[in-house]
């Protein structure tokens, strides 16, 4: 698969997570475990915005469970299977983005408009995570940067310690791919913050474009890295 595809997925993950957090009362569509933190804060301070955070993890899990069940016979790395998942993700990002634009402003943090919009985006990111895990397993994760950053630091320490020759080649290759993934995710975060500050919820018009380009990359066929 084209080397740019995993990078674009990381950019999308960072963008959707930041846009969702800013526009949807602190909801993380992609990094769903982060919602436990914001849920705990909401409960502690007695603020609203609890329903979407409570639903995020079960919706995320059920989406992946259903996808895996329905595509159980599709082998990992299958191009057709990846294309189907990316197209479905595109449809959910279009639906989520349209809801975010048309239903804003979200005056009630626990209201149906916000919850429905958030769950559409959570489903889209769950599909992306499933597609990446099943069909792009050799690439760094596109939404979870903690493990990637940890491995980057480990690789840097190993190289500084004196890894050389054939032993250093796979380390440098992995380090390069992971650094690009983290940079792309951070770039997505920054871009989403900038656009949200300037155009508000219209920033949700961009993720479907990212997803469309991802679909185009997938349909373009394999290419050597």
N, C-alpha and C positions, 0 to 999 in steps of 0.2 A: 504494500500500500504506500501511497505517496508519503514521503517523510514529513510533509507539511501538515498532514491531517492531525496527528496527535498534538502538534503545536497549536493548531487552530482550536482543538477541543479544550486545551488548557486556557487559551484566551477567552473562550466562551464561558468556561466554568468560573473564572475570576470575575468576568463581567456580570453574569447573571447573579452570582452570589452577592456582589456589592450593590447592584441595582435593587435586588430584592430586599436587602437589609435596609437600604435607605428609604425605599418607597413603601415597604410593607411592614412597617413597625418592628424592624429588627429581625425579620425572618430570613434564614439562610436557605435558599432553595437547593443548593448543591452540597454544602457542608452541614448536613442535617444534624450531626451530633453537636454542632455549635448552638443549636436551638435549645439544648438542655441548659446551657449557661444563661441565655437570655430569658428562658422560661423561669429559671430559678430567680433571676433578678426581678422579673415581673411579679412573681409570687411574694418575694421579700418586700418589695416596695409597694405592693398592693396596686400595681398598675394593670392596664388592660393589655390586650394583644396575646392572650394565652391560648386561645383555641387553635390558631394556625400552627403555633409551635408544638402543641400537643399532637396535632394530626400529622405533622411533617414526617416523623420517623415511620409510623405505621404505613402511611401512604407510599413513602419511598420504598419500604421493604416489600409491601404487597405488589408494587409495580414490578420490581425485579423478580420476585417470586413468580408472578404470572408470566412475565416475558420468558424466563428460563423454562418454565413448564411447557409453554407453547412452542418453544424453539429447541427443545431438548435434543432432538435428532439432528440439529444443525451443528456440524463440526466446528470447533474453535478455529478462527482464522478464515472462515468461509466468507468470501467477498459478498455473495448474495445476501447472506444473513446480516452482515454489517450494513449493507445498503438499506435493507428494510428497516432496521432499527434507527438509522440516521434519518430516514424519511419520516418515520413516526415521530421522532424527536422534533423534527422541523414543524410538523403539524401542531404539536403541543406548544412549541414556542410561539407560533403564530397566534394560537388561541390565547395563551397567557399574555403575550404582548398586547393583543387587541383589547383584552379585558383591562389590563393595567392602564391603557391610554383612555379608553372610553368610560371606565367606571371611576377613575380618579376625580377628585381627591377622596381618599379613604378616611372619612371623618370618624368612622367607628372601627377601632382596631380589631374588634371581635365580630364585625359584621360579615354577612355573606359575601359581598363583593370582594373584600380583601382576602377572605379565606379561600374563596373559589379561585381567585387569581393566583394566590400563593400555591395552591395545590396543583394547578396546571403547570406552574414552573417547577415545582418539586418533581412531578412526574417526568417532565422533560429532562431534568438533570439525572433522575434515576435511570432513564433510558440511556443517556450518555454514559453513565458509569457502567451500566451493564454491557453496553456495546464495547466500551474500552477494555473492560476486564476480560470479556470473552474473546474478542477478536483482535485486540491490540495489546495483548498481555505483555509483550516485550517492551512496550513504551512506558515511560513514567506515568503515574496516575494524573488525570487531568483536573481533579478537584481537591485532592488531599495533598497538601504540600508539606505537612509535618514530617512524614516518613521520607519524602524526597529530599528535604533539606538536611535531615539527619544523615542520609546516605552521602550527600554531597560533602558534608563535613568529614565523614569517615574516609571518603576517597581522598580528600585533600590532605588529611593527616597521613594516610598511607603513602601518597606520593611524596610528601615532605620528608617522610621517614627514609625514603630511598628506594622505593619500588622503581624498577627499571626494566628495559628490554621487553620481552614478551609478556612479562607479568604486569607491566604498566599499561600495555595497549588496551586491554579490556576495561581497565579502571578509567583511563582517559576517555574512552568512548562513552562509557556509562555516565561519567561526570559531565561530559559535553551535553548529552541528551537531557539529563536532569536539570542542568543549569538553564537550558533553553526553556524547559517546561515551567520552571519557577518564574523565569523572566516573563514568559507569555501570560501566565496567571496574574502576575503583578501588574503587567501592562493592561490586562482586562479590568482589573480592579480600579486602576487609575483612570482609565477611559470612561468607565461607568460613572465614577464619582464626578468627573468633569462634566459629562453630558447631563447627568441628573441635576447638577447645580445650574446648568444653563438652559436646558429644555424640559426639565421635570420628567414626568413619566413617558414622554415621547422617546426617552432613551431606550425604552423596551422595543422600539422598532428595529434596533440593530441586531439583537441576537438571532432573529429569524434569518437575517442576511448571512450571518456567520454560519448558521446551520445549513443554509442553501449552498454556500461554498463548500462546506464539508461533504454534502451529498455529491456535489460535482467532483470533488477529489476522489470520493469512493467509486463513483461510476467511471472515473478516468482509468481505473485499473491499476495493477501493481507497477511499482517502479523501484529500482534499486536505490537504496539510501546513499 
